[in-house]
Amino acid sequence: MSLSSSPFARRPRLAVHKFTSCDGCQLTLLNLGEQLLDLAERVEFVHFAEFGVVDEDADADIALVEGSVSTPHEIERIKTVRAHAKYLVAIGACATGGGIQALRNRHQAPEWMHAVYLQAGHTDVLDRVSPLSAHVRVDLELEGCPISTHQLLAALHDLLAGVAPAPSRDKLCLECKRRGLVCVVVTQGLPCLGPVTVTGCGVLCPGQGRDCYGCSGPAESPNAAALAAKFSTLGLSRQQVEQRFRAIHSAAPEFAELGIADD
């Protein structure tokens, strides 16, 4: 669904919803400082619990949704959010790819629930954690763990101007080249996920001489199998390769079948 090219006839209504997550992406919004105050003059916050506004059923022109779907209640709730939102934006790795909590998809939920909780019967979880797109139509996905301030502001600027944002699908490596950064795979032998990860974070880790952990998820047409083979030549075990690809975006199909753990 695309927004009308015409300006809004009134101050747009913005809702920010949280599902299973750590709140990190919402904090990215809260940490805007003066820019958040400027945003508050341009929109009407109709639901944003961490901002002090609570109305989960409020109609919204734009709904930002953080977190994955991991309980039966959340399946019904995301459908309600979708019904009340003209434009739904999934923000962060949990909402777009299941997040870290999707690691439990490889195990039987009852087993680990009883291992963690003394009375597991009081909890109600789904067998599988899933991104928002598995349940409702998502108009835009902003990947990241957490999302970047630049990404969020750029998307909101476009939406408030009545333009549907065009998501970037460039790989992180391309952004490193633009900034003149030296490849950490070549120079340091680090298992960097930059060749298969979509850019958007501002190359935070490679910019500090560290390897990318894939916070933003798979880029377009990633050759993940070739990179996994490269990691093996760097000395990583099969289990370590699996952990590297699946740590944050384990529900992403492009990463899900790589690096089967050692017996």
C-alpha positions in Angstrom: 0.0 0.0 0.0 1.3 3.5 -0.9 0.5 6.8 0.7 -1.3 9.5 -1.3 1.0 12.0 -2.9 -1.1 14.8 -1.5 -0.2 16.4 1.8 -2.1 15.2 4.9 -5.3 17.3 5.5 -4.6 17.2 9.2 -1.7 16.4 11.5 -0.8 12.7 10.8 -1.5 10.2 13.5 1.5 8.1 14.5 1.4 4.9 16.6 4.4 3.0 18.0 3.7 -0.6 19.0 5.8 -3.1 20.9 5.7 -6.9 20.5 8.3 -9.4 21.8 11.5 -7.4 21.8 14.0 -5.5 24.0 12.6 -2.0 23.3 15.9 -1.0 21.6 14.2 0.3 18.4 11.7 2.4 20.4 14.6 3.8 22.4 16.2 4.9 19.0 13.1 7.0 18.5 13.1 8.3 22.1 16.8 9.2 21.9 16.2 11.6 19.0 16.2 14.4 21.6 15.2 17.7 20.0 14.4 15.9 16.8 11.7 14.0 18.7 10.2 17.3 19.8 10.2 18.5 16.2 8.5 15.3 15.2 5.9 15.7 17.9 4.9 19.0 16.3 4.4 17.3 12.9 2.5 14.3 14.1 0.0 13.3 16.8 1.2 10.4 18.8 -1.9 8.3 19.4 -0.1 5.3 21.0 3.5 5.2 22.2 3.6 3.7 25.7 7.3 4.7 26.3 6.3 8.2 25.4 3.4 8.2 27.8 0.6 7.8 25.3 -1.4 4.5 25.6 -4.2 3.5 23.2 -3.5 0.2 21.4 -6.6 0.4 19.3 -6.2 3.9 18.1 -6.5 4.5 14.3 -3.2 5.7 12.8 -1.9 6.9 9.5 1.5 5.4 10.3 2.2 2.5 12.7 5.8 1.7 13.7 5.9 -1.9 15.1 8.8 -3.3 17.0 9.2 -6.9 18.0 8.4 -10.4 16.7 5.2 -12.5 17.1 5.8 -15.2 19.7 2.5 -15.6 21.5 -1.1 -16.4 20.4 -2.2 -13.1 21.8 0.3 -11.3 19.5 -1.1 -12.9 16.4 -4.5 -11.4 17.1 -2.9 -8.1 18.2 -0.9 -7.6 15.1 -4.0 -8.1 13.0 -5.7 -5.4 15.0 -2.8 -3.1 14.5 -2.9 -3.7 10.8 -6.6 -3.1 10.7 -6.1 0.3 12.4 -3.1 1.5 10.4 -3.0 2.9 6.9 0.8 2.3 6.6 2.5 -0.3 8.7 6.3 -0.2 9.2 8.2 -3.1 10.8 11.2 -1.7 12.7 14.2 -3.7 13.7 15.5 -7.3 13.4 12.8 -8.8 15.6 9.9 -7.4 13.5 11.5 -8.0 10.1 13.3 -11.4 10.8 12.3 -12.8 14.1 15.3 -11.6 16.0 17.4 -13.4 18.5 14.3 -15.0 20.1 13.7 -16.9 16.9 16.7 -19.1 17.8 14.3 -21.2 19.8 12.5 -22.2 16.6 15.1 -25.0 16.3 14.1 -26.5 19.6 10.9 -27.9 21.1 9.2 -25.1 23.1 7.9 -27.3 25.9 11.4 -28.6 26.6 13.1 -25.3 27.1 10.1 -23.8 28.8 10.3 -26.4 31.5 14.1 -26.0 31.7 13.7 -22.2 32.3 10.5 -21.9 34.4 9.5 -23.7 37.5 5.8 -23.5 36.5 5.9 -23.4 32.7 2.2 -23.9 32.5 1.7 -20.2 33.3 3.3 -19.1 30.1 1.6 -19.2 26.7 4.0 -19.1 23.7 3.9 -20.3 20.1 6.0 -23.1 18.9 7.7 -20.8 16.4 8.7 -17.1 16.6 8.0 -15.2 13.4 8.3 -11.8 11.8 5.3 -9.5 11.4 5.1 -10.3 7.6 4.2 -13.9 8.4 0.9 -12.7 9.7 0.0 -9.4 8.1 0.9 -7.2 5.1 3.9 -5.0 6.0 4.3 -1.8 3.9 7.9 -1.1 4.8 10.7 -3.0 6.7 13.5 -1.1 8.5 16.1 -3.7 9.5 18.7 -3.3 12.2 19.4 -4.3 15.8 18.5 -1.6 16.6 17.4 0.5 13.6 19.5 3.5 12.9 18.4 7.0 13.6 19.1 8.0 10.0 17.0 5.2 8.6 14.0 6.0 10.8 14.1 9.8 10.2 14.5 9.3 6.4 11.5 6.9 6.3 9.3 9.2 8.4 10.3 12.2 6.3 9.2 10.4 3.2 6.0 9.1 4.7 5.0 12.5 6.1 5.6 14.0 2.6 3.2 11.5 1.2 5.9 9.4 -0.5 6.4 5.7 0.0 10.1 5.2 0.9 12.3 3.0 -1.4 14.2 0.6 0.9 17.9 0.2 0.2 19.0 -3.3 -0.7 22.7 -2.5 -1.1 25.2 -4.7 0.7 27.2 -3.4 3.5 30.4 -3.9 1.6 29.4 -1.3 -0.9 28.9 1.2 1.9 32.4 0.4 3.2 33.9 1.1 -0.2 32.0 4.4 -0.4 33.6 5.4 2.9 37.1 4.2 2.0 37.2 1.6 4.8 39.6 -1.3 4.6 38.1 -4.8 4.4 38.4 -6.5 7.8 38.1 -9.9 6.1 41.1 -9.3 3.9 43.3 -7.4 6.4 42.4 -9.0 9.7 40.9 -12.4 8.7 37.7 -11.5 10.6 34.4 -13.4 9.7 32.5 -10.3 8.6 28.9 -10.7 7.3 29.2 -7.4 5.3 29.1 -9.2 1.9 25.6 -10.6 2.6 24.1 -8.0 4.9 22.0 -5.1 3.8 23.4 -1.6 4.6 21.6 0.9 6.7 23.5 0.9 10.0 26.2 3.3 8.9 28.8 0.5 8.9 29.1 0.9 12.6 31.2 -2.2 13.3 33.5 -2.2 10.2 33.9 1.5 10.8 35.6 0.6 14.1 37.7 -2.1 12.6 35.3 -4.9 13.7 33.4 -7.5 11.7 29.7 -7.1 10.9 27.3 -9.4 12.8 24.5 -9.0 10.3 22.2 -6.9 12.4 20.3 -5.6 9.3 19.6 -9.0 7.8 20.1 -10.5 4.4 20.8 -8.2 1.4 19.3 -8.8 -2.0 20.6 -12.0 -3.6 23.2 -12.9 -1.0 25.7 -15.6 -1.8 25.6 -16.8 1.8 26.9 -20.3 1.1 30.1 -18.9 -0.5 30.7 -16.6 2.5 30.1 -19.6 4.9 32.8 -21.5 3.0 35.1 -18.5 3.3 34.5 -18.5 7.1 35.6 -22.1 7.2 39.0 -21.2 5.7 39.3 -18.6 8.5 39.3 -21.3 11.0 35.6 -21.3 12.1 34.0 -24.6 13.0 30.7 -25.5 11.4 29.0 -24.6 14.6 30.6 -21.2 14.7 29.6 -20.5 11.1 26.0 -21.4 12.0 26.1 -19.2 15.1 27.5 -16.3 13.0 24.7 -16.4 10.4 21.8 -17.3 12.7 22.5 -15.3 15.8 20.2 -12.3 14.9 18.3 -13.3 11.8 17.8 -17.1 12.3 14.4 -16.9 10.8 15.7 -15.4 7.5 15.5 -18.1 4.8 18.7 -16.9 3.3 20.6 -17.8 6.5 18.5 -20.6 8.0 20.1 -23.5 6.2 23.8 -22.6 6.6 26.4 -24.1 8.9 24.7 -27.1 10.3 26.1 -27.6 13.8 28.8 -30.3 14.5 27.5 -33.5 16.0 
